[in-house]
Amino acid sequence: MAEVFTPSVGLTDRALAEIKAIRERDNIPAEKPLRIGVKGGGCSGLSYVLDFDEKGEFDSEFEIGGVQVIMDQRHALYVAGMEVDYEQGLNDRGFIFHNPNASETCGCGTSFSA
C-alpha cells in the first residue's frame, strides 16, 4: 500500500479563531471537519475550497490547531505549503490564501492557476 501524503497546509491563529467562531455561531457539529482544497472555476482556472464537509473516499484527515481538517489527496499538489490567514481590515476582509504553488492569481484572491 502506498504511503499517504499529507501536505503542509497552515492556518494562522486569526484563521483558526475565525473558523472556530463560525463553527460555534452556525452550530456546526464538531464531528464535521473543515475541508481545504481546490475546485475548477474562477477567473484564473482554480478556486479555493474552505468549508465544513463530510469525509470522502479520497480524503486525508489531519489536525491543525485543534481543528480537524480533511483534504482530497488529489489536491495536495495545488495546496502544499499554502497558509490560510484571516483579515478584518477595511480593504481586505475574509480568508486570504498564501499559496506558493500559484503561478497566477486573480484580484479576488480566491482564484489561481498553477
N, C-alpha and C positions, 0 to 999 in steps of 0.2 A: 504494500500500500504506500502511495506517495505521501511525503510529508506535507502537512497543511501549512501554507504560508500565511502568516498574519502580518499585514503591513504595519509600518509605524505611522499611525494616524494620531494626531494630537488634538486635544480640546483644551483651550486656555481656561483659567479659573473663571473668567467672565462668561465664557460659553457654557461651562458646566453649571454655573449658578443659574443662567437663563433656562437651560434645559430642565433643571430640577424645578424651577419656578413654573414653567409651562406644564410639566407633569402634574404638579400639585394643583395649579389653577384649573386645568382642564380635566382633573380627576382621571388621569391615565394610569391604569394599573401598573404596579411595579414590575409585574412579570412580562410586560410588553416592552421589548428592548428598543433602543434607538438605532435606526438604520442610517448608515453613512454609505453613500455610493454615488453612482452616476446613472444618467439615462440619456438616450438620444434626444436631440432637440436643442432649442435655444439658438441664439444668433451666431454662436461660434461652433456649433456642432454637438456639444455635450453640455448637460446641465447637472448640477449637483443635486443629490437627494439627501435630505436630513429630516427624518420623520420617525415617529414611533410605529412599529410594524411587527408582524409575526415572523418568526424564523422560518426561512425557506430551505429547500433541499440543498442549495449550493452555498449557504451562508456559513461563514466562520463567526464565532462568538467570542468576544473578549470584553474586558472591563477597562474603563478609563475614569479615574477619579470617582469611583463608586457608581458609575453609570454603566449598565450592561449595554454593549454595542454589538450590532450584527452588520455584516457586510458580505455581499455576494463575492465569492473568491475570484470571480472573473473580473471584478472591478479593481482589484489590487494594483494592477499596472498603472491605472489612472490616478490613484489617490495615495500611493505610497509616499510618505514624507510630508503629507499635507497637514496643516494645522488649521483648525476652525476657531475663530475668535467671535466675540460679540461686541458690537459698538452701539452706544446710545447717544451719539453726537447729533448735532443739527443736520450735518451733511451725510453722514454715514450712520444708518440705523439698521440693525439686524445682524444676522450671521455673516461673517466675512471669511472667505476661503482662501488661504495662502497655500497655493499648490505649486511645488517646484517642477511638476511634470507638464504644466500648461505652457504650450508654445504661443498661444494667443488667448486673450481674454476679452470679454465684452464689457462695455461700460456699466452694465447692470451688476457685474461681479458674481453672477451665478451661472455664467455660461463660459465655456472654454473649449479649446481644441488642443490635442496632444500630438 
